[in-house]
Amino acid sequence: MIELKSVSKSYGQNVVIPSLDLKILHEKTHCLLGTSGSGKTTILRLISGLTPLNSGEVSIQGAPLSNLSRQEFASKVGFVSQDGGLFPHMTCWENILLPGKIHNKDLEVLRSRCYEFSKMVDLPVSLLDKVPAQLSGGQRQRVALIRGLILDPDILLLDEPMSALDPMVRASLQRQLKIMFKELKKTVLIITHDLHEASFLGDVIHLLNGGRIIQEGSFKELYERPKEDFVDEFLKAQIPDELLNHKGSQS
Amino acid sequence: MKVLIFFILFHSMSVFANDANNKEPKDTMVIGSKNFTESYILAEILAKIATQVGEAKVIRKFGMGGTGICYQSLENEAIDIYPEYTGTISEVILKKPSLKSWNEIQKELFKDGYDISSEIGFNNTYALATRLSYATEKQIKKISQLKNMKSFRMGFTHEFLKREDGYQQLKKHYQFGEHDTLGIEHSLAYEALNSEKIDFMEVYSTDAKISKFGLRVLEDDLNFFPNYKAILFYKKSFSNRFPKTYKAFNQYLIGKISNEQMIKLNSLVEVDQKSFSDAAFAFLGEGFSKSKKVKNLELKRILTLSIEHMKLVSVSLIFAVLLAVPVGIFAFHHRGFGQVLLGMTAIMQTIPSLALLCFLIPFLGIGNPPAYFALFLYGLLPIARNTYLGFSSIPTKLIETCELMGMSSWQRLCYVEFPLAFKSILSGVQTSAVINVGTATLAAFIGAGGLGTLINTGLALNNTKIILTGAIPAAFLAILVHVFFEVIEKRNFFRKDH
C-alpha cells in the first residue's frame, strides 16, 4: 500500500534517516512508535511529500510519490495532524466540505457521508455549524478526522492525533477509531509516542530510534521478544511496574 | 501646388477657429498665487482684469505652497502667470543674490525664456517698525538715527536673529551698539510692541498689521534690506499669447500700488475680514463690472470641499489597494525581492509631502493628477506591509494542510490565505486612509482643492476661524473613515470566528 525503499534524509550534516525500508500493508493499521527526535515525524513528512527525500523511493499503491500530483495524492490519502489543522475562519461544516469543493465532488454525497462518520465517532451534527474554536479538543479532532476521511481515501495518515487530549477523551476516541478503521477498511499509519495507543490501535508497530526501525511486529512480539535492549527500555518506561513484574514472574 | 493646398487648409482651419472664438475664448489663462494674503489679492486683481478683457478663459490656481511649486508650475505651463518679488527671484529661483536691480534680473530670466513685468510699485521687504507714539516722542524716521540713541529694546524672530543678512549685519551696517534683543514669535511681537515690552521689531513692509497697530516703518536710508519689489512673473510667450490682457495688466496694475496702498488692501482682508475679491474691487474701482455674486453658503462650501477631499482620498486609496495588496503577497512569496519592494514603498513614505508634490509637477502638472498620484504613493506602504505581515502570520501547519488537501495556489489564496490575512490587510488600508485624509489637506498647495483650501486660506490670513472650518471637517472625516473601517472589520465577510 505504502512502501519506502532505502529512503534517507539529512539536513546538512545532520542525518535524520540513514536508510529506511518500510511497508504499510493493505487495510492494516500501522503505528510508528518512538520518542521525540526518533525521526517519526520526518518519515510522515517524507511519505506525504512535504519534505523532499535525499535518496530512495516512496510509493503509494504502487505508484512512485514523485509521479503523483497533489490532487491525485489528496484523493488517495487523508491526513489528520496533531492539532487537527482545521481552518479557524470556517465553520466545521465548511472545513469538512472544503476537500469536496477543491476536488469538485458532489457535496450532497459528502454531506451524507459526514452524517455517517459523525455517528461513528459520536459527534453531534449540530456542533458542525460552529467554528473550531468553539469546540473542545476532542470534538475538534473528530471533525479533523471526518475531514480527513471525507473524500473516502484508501489511506489515512495521522500525526499524533491524540497527544493533546486528556486520557478519558483519548480512550473513547481510540475505541471509536479502532472500530471505524476496520469498518471502513482503511490503511492507516499513525505516528505516536504513546505505547498504549500503539498497542491498542496498531496491527503492526514499528519502533523507531535514531531514524532506524529497531523492531517491528505486534505489541506482543515486541514485548515478549525484544530484539535490542532499547526495545525493552522503551517498553519498561511506559508500562506500569506491576505488569513488568508479571512479565518477570512468567519468564 | 502643395503650398496652395496648405494655404487652403490653413485658411479654413483658422476660419473654423475664429468661429469657435466667437462663442468662447479659445485659450485659457491659468493665474497662480502663493499662499499668503498679498499674493491672493494681486492674483485676484489679475484674474478680474483678465476676465474683463475676455481674451481667454481665466482659471484660478491660488494658494500654492511656496516659490518652488509656483516656479515649477510656470516652467511646466501648469500656470501662466503669478505675482512674485524681485528678491525672491534672484535668491530662490536664479540663486544669484548678487543680482539686485530689475534690469539685471529681467536680463537673466530672459535668457531662460522667462520675463517679468515692470514693478507693481510696492516693495515688500524686511523693515524695522516702532510704535507711532514712541516714534513721535523720540522723533525717529530713519534707521540711521538708532546709532545715536542710548537704550532701546528690540524683538526679532529667531530666524531674523540668526540669518546671515539679519540682525547682526543690520547692527554692523547701521553701527548701533549692543542693545537688549528678544527672540519672539512674529505675531506676538506686535502685541509686545503695542504693550511697550519692546520698542522695535522687524516687519514685512506691507504687512496689514502695520496699519492695524498704527506702526511707523523706519526708512532704510542706508539701503540695508534687499529689494522685494512686486512684479508679475511669466514666460516670454505670455505677451504674444495674450496681447490684450498683457496690455491691460500694464495699464491697470503696473506701477499702481504703493506700499501704503498695499498695506491697506492687506488690512482690508486681514483686519476687516473682507474677501480677496472685495479687496481686488477696492483697488480696481467701480469701473469693473462685478459679476453676479454667488452667495455661497459656508456650509455648502465646506460640504463641496469635503466631497472633493474624500474623492482625493478614496480614488487614490483604491489604486493603492490594487497595487499594494499584490505587492505584499508577492513580497511574502519572494522574500528577497519582496523586501526590496517593501523598502521602496518605505522610501516613498520618507519623501516630505510638499517635496513630492513639487517633484511631480514636471510630469503631472498641478491640480488633481499629482495630488492623486502622491496620495496613491503614500497609501502603498501601510497596505503592502500589512498584507505581507498578514500572510506571514498564517501558521505553516495550515499552509501544509492546504497542500495535503491538493489545493492549487490560487485556491489556497482564495479559501485560506486571503481570508486569514484580511483583517491585517484591512487595518493597513485603514491606516493609509486615515493618514491620507490628513495628507490630502496639502493637495491645496498645488491647486487640487479639498479641505486644505480652507486651511490654506486661513493660514494665509492668520485667521483661526477659517483654518478651523477646514481642519475640523478634516478631523471629522478622519474619524468617519476610521469608524467606517472598524465597522467593516466587525462584519468581516471572510471569517465566521467572530
Boltz contact constraints between the chains, C-beta under 6 A:
constraints:
  - contact:
      token1: [A, 50]
      token2: [B, 400]
      max_distance: 6.0
  - contact:
      token1: [A, 70]
      token2: [B, 406]
      max_distance: 6.0
  - contact:
      token1: [A, 71]
      token2: [B, 406]
      max_distance: 6.0
  - contact:
      token1: [A, 74]
      token2: [B, 405]
      max_distance: 6.0
  - contact:
      token1: [A, 74]
      token2: [B, 406]
      max_distance: 6.0
  - contact:
      token1: [A, 79]
      token2: [B, 404]
      max_distance: 6.0
  - contact:
      token1: [A, 85]
      token2: [B, 397]
      max_distance: 6.0
  - contact:
      token1: [A, 85]
      token2: [B, 401]
      max_distance: 6.0
  - contact:
      token1: [A, 88]
      token2: [B, 497]
      max_distance: 6.0
  - contact:
      token1: [A, 89]
      token2: [B, 419]
      max_distance: 6.0
  - contact:
      token1: [A, 89]
      token2: [B, 420]
      max_distance: 6.0
  - contact:
      token1: [A, 89]
      token2: [B, 495]
      max_distance: 6.0
  - contact:
      token1: [A, 89]
      token2: [B, 497]
      max_distance: 6.0
  - contact:
      token1: [A, 91]
      token2: [B, 496]
      max_distance: 6.0
  - contact:
      token1: [A, 99]
      token2: [B, 405]
      max_distance: 6.0
  - contact:
      token1: [A, 102]
      token2: [B, 405]
      max_distance: 6.0
  - contact:
      token1: [A, 102]
      token2: [B, 406]
      max_distance: 6.0
  - contact:
      token1: [A, 102]
      token2: [B, 407]
      max_distance: 6.0
  - contact:
      token1: [A, 102]
      token2: [B, 411]
      max_distance: 6.0
  - contact:
      token1: [A, 131]
      token2: [B, 496]
      max_distance: 6.0
  - contact:
      token1: [A, 131]
      token2: [B, 497]
      max_distance: 6.0
  - contact:
      token1: [A, 133]
      token2: [B, 497]
      max_distance: 6.0
